């Protein structure tokens, strides 16, 4: 018989929103980590700590939720974009004339968000592949 296959795209009863939120919060926490650890004020050292923390974030979430590990990089991308949007709107205020400038700002930073999400992507795929290697 032709039984309909459930797509799994619904949110009811799903734990995915929790994991999306956790991945986003861990990503934002990774950017805050150099300040907490009181790391050197050099930009290279700060970026190394942030990159390692983002890689570990991806590895952690990717190893726990192994299906579609690319999602955690998307969660990181969205989290940093929303953080910058909140900071920009908080500092400039919401005005109709500022909408094009806000959009240009976010479009101009798409590359930065992509670079932030690369270590998460690598860590998530590595964590997912390591955890599923023992299951085969």
Number of C-alpha atoms within 10 A of each C-alpha: 3 4 5 6 6 7 6 8 8 9 9 8 6 11 10 14 10 10 18 19 15 17 26 22 16 21 30 17 16 21 19 15 16 19 12 10 9 9 13 11 10 8 9 10 13 18 14 12 18 22 21 15 23 30 24 21 29 33 27 19 24 31 21 15 19 19 12 11 25 19 20 29 30 19 21 31 23 16 22 23 18 13 12 17 16 12 12 15 15 10 9 10 11 12 8 7 8 13 12 10 10 17 12 11 14 18 13 11 15 14 12 14 21 16 13 22 27 20 23 34 24 20 28 31 24 20 25 23 16 15 16 13 9 7 6 5
